[in-house]
Amino acid sequence: MLEDNYRHKGLRKKLIRIVEGKGITDQNVLNALDKVPRHYFFDKAFLEHAYQDKAFPIGEGQTISQPFTVAFQTQLLEIQKGDKVLEIGTGSGYQACILMELGAEVYTIECIKKLYDRAKKFLPSMGYKPHFFLGDGTKGLQAFAPYDKILITAAAPTVPQPLIDQLKVGGIMVIPVGDNNLQRMVKVTKKNENKVSKEYFDYFSFVPLVGKFGWNR
């Protein structure tokens, strides 16, 4: 039985104040963080960790991202209601829930079967129903392209060309690019079919993006 009581909600409010204090200004993003119970993604024994502004292991060498990182990436995406969003790296599913709270239609792809199975079973129990896919996210999902927005939640050595190709003209992609230790957050805007612009932001640390157009396993 999933419970979201006054204590949980109070802890969430505190977390949102911390994230806001670090520079997140988009009220819609902050509201989405307030609506998604992050502790649902944690074992009860780790409740105190759920509302700290830090990443946490979820198994298979992966993590649930730091709330500030989730908010930062989401703010850069400039989600509008009805946006078709491709998420590369489902992980726990927490980020997908945030995107759906903002009104996005989410297509999420995960390469690790255990995480894919867990999220596909768990998110609908919370009331969130993105389109789930198992596979190599670096190739995108051509069958449902183009996308208004694309979000990559793992560290890429470069921006994968298939993802640029699957982005709508005028669309935005947010991706951490760098080596396996440190990456810069990059906002890619597709100007036309042959041209993108790139804006560079702060440094972050993500798990590696594996696949044909990412890092090899």
PEURGI-V693822 format. One record per residue. N is the residue number from 1. NEAR is the number of other ideal C-beta (glycine too) atoms within 10 Angstrom. Layout:
# PEURGI-V693822
n->{N,N}
near->{NEAR,NEAR}
This chain:
# PEURGI-V693822
n->{1,2,3,4,5,6,7,8,9,10,11,12,13,14,15,16,17,18,19,20,21,22,23,24,25,26,27,28,29,30,31,32,33,34,35,36,37,38,39,40,41,42,43,44,45,46,47,48,49,50,51,52,53,54,55,56,57,58,59,60,61,62,63,64,65,66,67,68,69,70,71,72,73,74,75,76,77,78,79,80,81,82,83,84,85,86,87,88,89,90,91,92,93,94,95,96,97,98,99,100,101,102,103,104,105,106,107,108,109,110,111,112,113,114,115,116,117,118,119,120,121,122,123,124,125,126,127,128,129,130,131,132,133,134,135,136,137,138,139,140,141,142,143,144,145,146,147,148,149,150,151,152,153,154,155,156,157,158,159,160,161,162,163,164,165,166,167,168,169,170,171,172,173,174,175,176,177,178,179,180,181,182,183,184,185,186,187,188,189,190,191,192,193,194,195,196,197,198,199,200,201,202,203,204,205,206,207,208,209,210,211,212,213,214,215,216,217}
near->{2,10,10,14,9,7,12,17,11,11,18,21,12,12,20,19,11,14,21,17,10,12,11,20,9,18,9,16,26,18,12,21,24,14,14,22,21,23,21,19,22,18,9,8,7,13,13,10,16,21,21,16,15,12,19,16,11,20,11,14,9,20,19,21,25,17,26,21,22,26,26,22,25,27,17,22,23,17,25,12,9,9,20,18,24,27,26,28,23,28,25,23,31,23,23,29,24,24,25,23,19,21,13,24,16,26,22,28,22,27,21,17,10,12,20,20,13,20,24,18,11,15,24,13,9,15,9,19,12,22,15,20,20,15,13,18,30,22,18,26,20,10,8,14,17,16,23,20,24,31,26,26,27,23,23,24,15,11,17,25,12,18,24,16,13,22,23,15,12,10,22,22,26,22,27,24,19,18,10,12,8,12,22,14,20,20,17,21,16,21,10,8,8,6,9,15,9,13,12,10,14,11,12,18,15,24,19,17,25,18,21,11,18,22,16,7,7}
